[in-house]
Amino acid sequence: MNMLENRLSKKTTVMNDLGLHARPAAMIASLALKAQSNVWLYKNGDQVDASSIIDILSLACLKGTDVTLEVENPEDIHILNQIIKLFEKRFGE
């Protein structure tokens, strides 16, 4: 976990066979909307709003893609951890 200007981030890898398609994107966005601050998703230097299904889908994350999730407020660490768990559990797929 890195701290930059009170931001927290974690790296993870997309492990489910179908990548970040609509259902996993909706699961991420649903959690991100519960955060007190912005939640960002990064892929190869591209940054998108993790509370937006369309933004997440625009990254075209296939299986094996490395991504980073970031929260602006350290109080949102539980949201960050919940999203990381989704990736680790392959979004239930």
C-alpha positions in Angstrom: 0.0 0.0 0.0 1.3 3.4 -0.9 0.5 6.7 0.7 0.8 9.8 -1.4 -0.8 13.0 0.0 -3.1 10.9 2.2 -4.2 8.7 -0.8 -4.1 5.0 -0.5 -3.6 2.6 -3.4 -3.3 -1.2 -4.0 -2.3 -3.1 -7.1 -4.2 -6.2 -8.2 -4.6 -8.4 -11.3 -7.8 -9.2 -13.1 -8.1 -13.0 -12.7 -11.6 -13.8 -13.9 -11.8 -15.3 -17.4 -14.1 -12.6 -18.9 -12.2 -9.7 -17.5 -13.9 -6.5 -16.3 -17.2 -6.8 -18.2 -20.4 -5.2 -17.1 -21.2 -7.2 -14.0 -17.8 -6.9 -12.3 -17.8 -3.2 -13.4 -21.1 -2.7 -11.7 -19.9 -4.4 -8.5 -16.9 -2.1 -8.4 -18.9 1.0 -9.1 -21.5 0.1 -6.4 -18.8 -0.1 -3.8 -17.0 3.0 -5.0 -20.2 5.0 -4.7 -20.2 4.3 -1.0 -16.8 6.0 -0.5 -16.6 9.4 1.1 -14.0 10.5 -1.5 -13.2 9.6 -5.1 -12.1 6.1 -6.0 -9.9 5.7 -9.0 -8.9 2.8 -11.2 -5.7 2.9 -13.2 -4.4 0.7 -16.0 -1.2 1.5 -17.8 -1.3 5.1 -16.8 -4.9 5.6 -17.7 -7.1 6.8 -14.8 -10.9 6.4 -14.6 -13.6 7.0 -12.0 -14.3 3.7 -10.3 -17.9 4.7 -9.6 -18.6 4.8 -13.3 -19.4 1.5 -15.0 -18.8 3.1 -18.4 -15.4 4.4 -17.3 -14.4 1.0 -16.0 -15.4 -0.7 -19.2 -13.5 1.9 -21.2 -10.2 0.5 -19.8 -10.9 -2.9 -21.6 -9.3 -5.0 -18.8 -8.9 -8.5 -19.9 -7.8 -11.5 -17.7 -4.2 -10.9 -16.6 -4.4 -7.1 -16.7 -2.7 -5.4 -13.8 -4.6 -2.5 -12.3 -4.3 -0.1 -9.4 -7.1 1.1 -7.2 -6.8 4.3 -5.2 -8.9 6.2 -2.6 -8.3 9.8 -1.9 -9.5 9.6 1.8 -7.7 7.1 4.1 -11.1 6.6 5.9 -12.2 4.8 2.7 -9.6 2.0 3.2 -12.5 -0.4 3.9 -13.9 0.3 0.4 -10.5 -0.2 -1.2 -10.2 -3.5 0.6 -13.7 -4.7 -0.4 -13.0 -3.9 -4.0 -9.6 -5.8 -3.9 -11.5 -8.8 -2.4 -13.8 -8.8 -5.4 -10.7 -9.1 -7.7 -9.2 -11.8 -5.5 -12.5 -13.8 -5.5 -12.7 -13.3 -9.3 -16.0 -11.5 -8.9 -17.7 -14.8 -8.1 -17.2 -16.2 -11.5 
